[in-house]
Amino acid sequence: MTEVLSQDEIDQLLTAINAGESEPEDFKPAADSRKIKIYDFKRPDKFSKEQIRTVSIMHETFARLTTTSLSAQLRSMVHVHVASVDQLTYEEFIRSIPTPTTLAIINMDPLKGNAILEIDPAITFSIIDRLFGGTGEGTKSQHELTDIEQSVMEGIIVRILGNMREAWTTVIDLRPRLGQIDTNPQFAQIVPPTEMVVLVTLETKVGDVEGMMNFCIPYLTIEPIISKLSAQFWYSSVRRNATTENLNVLKEKLTTVDVNITAEIGKINVPVRDVLSLQIGDVIRLYNTRIGDPYSLNIGSRKKFLCRPGVLGKKMAVQITQKIAELGQEEFEELVSEGEEL
């Protein structure tokens, strides 16, 4: 709160200054304690912290999937994890990557525009060496990819893009496609140099070789779904997809479960001593059951259908005539007791 001086206090200060007792420099304004953030209009922030966090969570899933798939394909220990997610200009990104490098132009259908997946040369040549039967040490001399090496890397990148589609499924049904592979970053001008991009940096280790993979997404490409990059939307989508996925798995598993189906002619209570004395040819009379009555077809312990006995080929069979669920309990008992034909 600002303190207001009285007229007497003002007169005393003026008198002190005129008398030379105090210098004007001694009276300095109080320091401004407000925190001021410098804003650069040349590179405005277009992603909020929450959106950056959501992008990071999505690509942590992508990193786990890529770790598993590359480990299986290369038959070597591969580790991928998200190192950072930043927003910067496209020019800054292009200047930060080496030449030559593996630069894949990715079509982000159904989103407009392209993205870039850049793989460090050390990782690229380690993967190629591993697939060609080597130990995965790569090569110390960096050179542009040959036609054969480029074809091999295309297969690896297509596999990685499959993981990307799965990681993005909570936000959008992304269908990324590999456009082309370049080695010179100056030839990959997908957006103006001053355009803002989000850069996902992935620390990658193949065997003992370490390097980086960078996934660069322009703001213009991701803008249509920017509202979906929120923690609330992402977590609600995860729960919804998890529930649907669980139901589909349960349905698939249940289709292979064996259940007992029995055609029940009738019932009767018999003492144990009578059961022990039964002989071949004995006749047991069933109460409330007459010739021509439909059978009850039970699934497990539940009555589900009415059926008729018969023969199919050389085997005994039953023909389903009606669902019991369509009948009331009283109608069912009346139908069975009266022997009404269906």
Sequence and secondary structure as in RCSB ss.txt:
>XXXX:A:sequence
MTEVLSQDEIDQLLTAINAGESEPEDFKPAADSRKIKIYDFKRPDKFSKEQIRTVSIMHETFARLTTTSLSAQLR
SMVHVHVASVDQLTYEEFIRSIPTPTTLAIINMDPLKGNAILEIDPAITFSIIDRLFGGTGEGTKSQHELTDIEQ
SVMEGIIVRILGNMREAWTTVIDLRPRLGQIDTNPQFAQIVPPTEMVVLVTLETKVGDVEGMMNFCIPYLTIEPI
ISKLSAQFWYSSVRRNATTENLNVLKEKLTTVDVNITAEIGKINVPVRDVLSLQIGDVIRLYNTRIGDPYSLNIG
SRKKFLCRPGVLGKKMAVQITQKIAELGQEEFEELVSEGEEL
>XXXX:A:secstr
      HHHHHHHHHHHHTTSS GGG              TTS   S HHHHHHHHHHHHHHHHHHHHHHHHHHT
S EEEEEEEEEEEEHHHHHHHS SS EEEEEE TTSSSEEEEEE HHHHHHHHHHHTTS S   SS     HHHH
HHHHHHHHHHHHHHHHHTTTT     EEEEEES GGG   S TT EEEEEEEEEEETTEEEEEEEEEEHHHHGGG
GGG SHHHHHHHHHHHHHHHHHHHHHHHHTT    EEEE       HHHHHT  TT     TT  TT  EEEEET
TEEEEEEEEEEETTEEEEEEEEEGGGS HHHHHHHHHHT   
